[in-house]
Amino acid sequence: MGDCHYLDGNVKAEKMFKMTQELVRILGIDLARLRLEWVSSAEGGRFAEIAREFTEQIKSLGPSSLKQAA
Amino acid sequence: MTAIADLINTTKTYYCLDCGVCTGSCPVSRVFPEFSPRQIIERSLYDLEELSDHTIWSCLTCAQCSVRCPADINFPEFIRLMREQAHFVGFDGVPAHNGMLQTIMSIQTKDVQQNRLFWIEDGKTKETGDVFYFVGCRPYFDIIFRDIDAGSITGAQNVLKILNACGVEPVVSNNERCCGHDALWNGNEEKFKQLARLNLDLISSSGAKQVIFSCPEGYHTFKNFYPKYFGELDFKPVHILDFLADKLNEGVIQLEGPGEEVVTFHDPCRLGRLAGIYDAPRKILETIPGIELKEMPRSRENGICCGTSGWMNCSSCSKEIQLQRLKEAGDTGAGTIITACPKCQIHFRCAKAAFDLDIEITDLYDLVADRLKTE
């Protein structure tokens, strides 16, 4: 942490992520739909791999209930 | 007829006397001269106003102007209807916190199963019953505003503690939605109606005859706007302050010291000017031994707004209003400003943190819960 091109950007991002995680949980949305990963701009391959894998995960979860009006 | 001309007729704005008391009273105009209720009305009357006017989103809808208007024009309602029209054609205010709160409200219109009861701990609640405690958005605020120590959920825990002490075990529900107050004042009537419908169905299924509110916005919205859209309610909305004042009168609960403390009370606009509750909080403060209430020069119907409403258009003007208000509170000699609205508390604590001010900001229910006499 702190080793970020945007100085303390990753520290802020982690804080924001934790808050979002708590909000997503009390809103009743599956936590598996949210993820934080650290990928630097030099790690293109890793970025593609994570994006592919996360897309698969979301697809396997199916449509969210947010698609439907209550 | 244009949309604006139409709403001049609905709100009878043509009775305007051009006196300017509205702009002279407006807490926003004082710090942001470009915003003028009088000029918005004048432009509207002469067919010069546009729905794209960005200043319509700066109004706090705090009703300081309308309580003083000699022609009895309801400017907040005029603004609300104008925002509805503006929103309809694609204009909106600037959402605070990057629109996070508006997104949460939208999600709540959907088929979600919330997990919002994490705060109850050892409080006693029921699944169904005569009394429903409408908690409001405090569980969400608690997460979002933790960095300014807003303490939003403590307020809900303390209200439950007070209700339990009065012998009431209320229904508290995971399926409660935002009351729709902000959607309404953001000009989004559709979202308001969706949220309100869900809340009405929920309360109806709980069998409650009484719904208790500790949030002035929720109370005002249920009491004055739900019947406008959905007809007469089959339950009674009750503000906890009125409920509490009765219980103290009847001697059901008693409050005790310790210690002397000088406090001042900030009237939330939705509680005071819009719901007409001025005396109940003062009576409760008087009942607490050792508490001395020092009023601010601008109190009761002249109480100034906390600077932002509807999670929208928070700006340096909001901060200036908050800074002035907290200084006014400090000048009374009080060490603590008491509020009775979770949003007033958030806005003041944000200003306190930003300007490093030396004044305590306390929720009235936290104070009462702290002073409950236990046998």
Interface residues (C-beta under 8 A of the other chain):
Chain A: M19 E22 L23 R25 I26 L27 G28 I29 S65 L66 K67 Q68 A69 A70
Chain B: M100 I104 I107 Q108 T109 K110 D111 V112 Q113 Q114 N115 R116 F118 P139 Y140 I143 I144 R146 Q194 L198
